Amino acid sequence: MTRPVPDRGAAAVRRALDGRQGTPAEPPPPPPPGRRPGERALRLGTLAVVALAAALVTGRPWVLALAAAPLVLLALALPGGQRPDGLTARAEVEPRRCFEGEQVTMRIAVHYDGESGRLDPGVFLGPGVRLDHLASGPHHVELVLTAQRWGRWTLGTVDVDVYDRGGLARRTVRADLGEISVFPVPEHAGLTPIPVRLPQRLGEHTSAQRGEGVEVTGVHPYARGERQRRIHWPATTRRGTLQVHGFAAERTAETVVLLDVLTDVVDPVTGTSTLDATFRAAAGLVRAYLRTHDRVGVVSIGGATRWLQPGSGQGYFYRIAESVLAVRKDRSHRSEGLGTLPPPALPAGALVYVITPLTDQRIFDVLHQVRGRSNPVVVVEIPTGDPVVDPGDTEGELALRLWRADRDAMRFSLVESGVAVVTHRPGETLDLALAPLLRTRVQGGTR
């Protein structure tokens, strides 16, 4: 049976509030070793000292009677009872992988020899999580946290003070909570545009080639070996020769989602992070294509180039998400340079989605590499928001016009080179951005 944890004092409450806000970045100092007096012992000792000092100052012996009771309680507590010893703590966190906004439950089992009065936990939380619930029992402490943002987060530590039965002495044991992986919440996406050429694998997309499918493409003269059930009798009657149905082959699509993590730009008006919007849009694209049994891979450009070859299956979504979570570790955005794309990361003919805010010129070098491999490319632009200009600032307004013209020129150059450019605004469904791509199949480049 659990009970609410009593007040631990201003310092402990301040530690918990700091953890709730995710502000502490440095690890907490190590807990004090050995046994030390508790708050009750300090209060009794303070009362006895004050009484003795009052007796000396006033010269009245009867004041010593006020110190008798605290001294007797302290004397009786020194040799009596079995105090807790041999403290160990083990933390269990469930789950270690979750999505943004989901709760994580932690249970800390405290083992000790002897008798204990109560457990008093002090929580030091890392960034990215929020403390929602804290309770303790005779041998355990339970915490409920909420994962606030995607990334890899250090949960922090919990220092548990174990008091003796009289509450006069305490010892501290520390439990390390470890790390959790928080996946971004995927944007809603149901549309899956496909390129003109599809690989020779069975799937759910119709291709221009004849094959075993369900979509009729026309009729043609009967050839030996074709199934008689496919004879088209009206055409046979009109032409006087056997005519059979022609069907389109069904193929799977290969898609690679390329993430631009070179920079993280925050919209000055809405506070939206381009890195957050990039990962959520990528998660929506990956989930949409995996649901149609297509093969999906991922490449993240920024610092060390991370990539995962295309694969299929709903479980592959978590492998893809795990491969790119290292970009954010405890609020730090890691991006040092630009690496070369490895050939296995971009299979021939795979449709490549480049999700980028178009703020770093190095992404155009990456696009040049992709176009050089004849892959069909779709650039999904994440708007960064216009810079804020003070009213009446003519130079700022001129700079803003030049900034907008430069971005329009970048989009125009991409379209002229045969790259499809769509804009995904955070808060809108991803299907609104992908809908124009359904007018025709995405064209590939030429070597």
Secondary structure, DSSP 8 states (H G I E B T S, - for coil): --EE----HHHHHHHHHHHHHT---S-------S-EE-HHHHHHHHHHHHHHHHHHHH--GGGGHHHHHHHHHHHHHTT-S---EEEEEEEEEE-SEEETT-EEEEEEEEEEES--S-EEEEEEE-TTEEEEEEEE-SSEEEEEEEE-SSEEEE-EEEEEEEE-TTSSEEEEEEEE--EEEEE-----------BSS--SSEEEEEEEEE-S-SSEEEEEE--TTS-GGGB-HHHHHHHSS-EEEEEEEEE--EEEEEEE-S---B-TTT--BHHHHHHHHHHHHHHHHHHTT-EEEEEEESSS-EEEEEE-STTHHHHHHHHHGGGEETTEE---------GGGS-TT-EEEEEE-S--THHHHHHHHHHHTT--EEEEE---------TT-HHHHHHHHHHHHHHHHHHHHHHHTT-EEEE--TTS-HHHHHGGGGSS-B-----
